[in-house]
Amino acid sequence: MADYTHIQRTFGPVYDENSRILILGSFPSVKSREANFYYGHPQNRFWPLLSRLLECDVPESIEEKKTLLLSNNIALWDTLDSCDIIGSSDSSIRNAVPTDVMQILDAADIKKIFCNGGTSYTLFLRYLTPVCGITPVKLPSTSPANASWNMERLYTEWIRIKEFL
């Protein structure tokens, strides 16, 4: 049986006072933790999908990714600040400690919160809805583990974010 590792996130949220939507993942994958930024796995479709939605080039560097987010009024974070986890397996998460979502909600006029995948959504409802009183929108995960959703199917669901930008 694989061993659980207690992981504390090492990078914070991306947002500013102009952010209008907040997109939340569950917790950074091993590849994201190695890259020290969100959606660092080369097969994760988050950055290509977001670029398609915003009709721009796919950002490569962390700075380009931050610029893409902020210039489009998008805040990005994860639902959890730390947890015990086996590798990148969301299904293995235990001893979860949520992020302080109020940090963003107090600083920006967030119109809608979107969760990237079911785990983020479930964790938000459990830990963050009681704090902020908000029910987020669940979007299909951009993770390569969600192989049944191709880019076209993801696009048809994720386009919903545009009405709030």
N, C-alpha and C positions, 0 to 999 in steps of 0.2 A: 504494500500500500504506500502511495506517495505521501510525503510529509508536507504538512501545512507550514507555511512561512508567514510570520506576521510582517506585513508590508505597510509602511507609512509613505504616503505620496510625497514626491520630492519636487513637484512643480504645481504652481497655483493656477487660479482661474485666469481667463482672458476676458476682460470686459472694460468698459469705461462708462461715463455718464450718459452716452448716447446709445448704449445697447438697448435694443427693443425686444429681442428674443433671447432665450437662454436654452442652449442645447446641452443636455447632460448625458454622459455615458455612465457606466456603472463604476468601473475602477480601471486604471491603466493596465494594459496587457504587459507581458514581459518585454515585448519589442518596444512598446511606448515608454516603459520605464528605462530601457536602455537608451532610447532616443531622447529621453527627458522632455517629451512633449506628446500631445494627444494623437492618437491614431497613427502610431509609428510603424505598425505592421505593413509591409509593402503590399499585401493583398487586401488590406482593409479599403473599402470603397468610399470612406467618408470624404477625403479630399477631392477625388475625382468627381464624386456626386455633387458636392457643394459647388465646385467650380462649374459644373454643367448647369446647375440651377441658377448660378449668378452670372453665367455667360462670360467666364474669364478663364485664363490659363490656370492649370493646376500649380499651386505653390509648392516650392521645393524646400526652402529653408524655414526654420522656425520663425524668423522675422517676417518672411513672406506670408506665412500662414496667419500670424498675428495681424498683419496689415489687412489681409483679406477679410478676416473676421470683423475687425473693428471698423473698417471702411464700409462694411455692410450692416452695421449695427447688431452684430451677433456676439453674444457672450457664450463662452464655452467652459465647461467644467465637468466634474464627475459627481455622482451622488455620494460616493464614499471617500472619506479622508484616509482611512486605514481599515485593514481587515486581515484575517487569516485566510490564505488562499493557496491553492495548489497550482503553480504555474500561472496560466491566464484564464483558468476555468471559472467562469462566473458561477456555475452550479456548485462549486466547492466553497464559495464565500461563507465565512462564519465570523463571529465576533466583530461584526461591522460597526464602524464609527462613522456617522454621516458628516458631510461637509457642512459648513455654516452658510447655507443658502441665503440667509438674510444679509450677508455681506454684499451680495450682488443686488438683491431686491431693495435694499436701503439706498444703494448708490445710483441705480438706474431705473428708468421707467419701463420695466419689463412687461410687455403686453401678453406674452405667451411663453410657456415652458414646454419644451419638447424633450422626450426621452428617447435616446438612441437604443432601442431594444427593450425586450420584456424585463430583463433583470433590472435595468436602470429604473424602469417604470414601477416595478414591484417594490424596490428599495425606496424609491421616492415616496410612494404611498405609505409605506411603513414608518419611515423616519422623518420625512420632510413635510408632508402634508399636515401633520399635527402642529408643526412649527409655523408654517406660512399660510395654511388654509387654502392652498392651491392644489387643484388636480391637474397634472400635466397631460399632454397629448402623447400617446405611445406611438412611435414610429418604428418600422421594421429595422432591425440591426444592420449596420453596414459591415459587420464583422465577416471575415471569410468563413467562419463557422456557420453562418446563415446562408449556405449555398443555394437553398431553394429559392431565394430571392435574387434574381439577376438584376443588372443595372437598370433595365427598363422598368421592372416592377418597383424597384426602390424609388426611381424617379417619380412614378405616378403617385406615390404616397408622400414623399418628401417635398413635393412641390408646394404642399400646404404651408410651408414656412414662409413662402414669399408674400403672402397676404399680410403678414405682420411686420415686414421690413420697411 
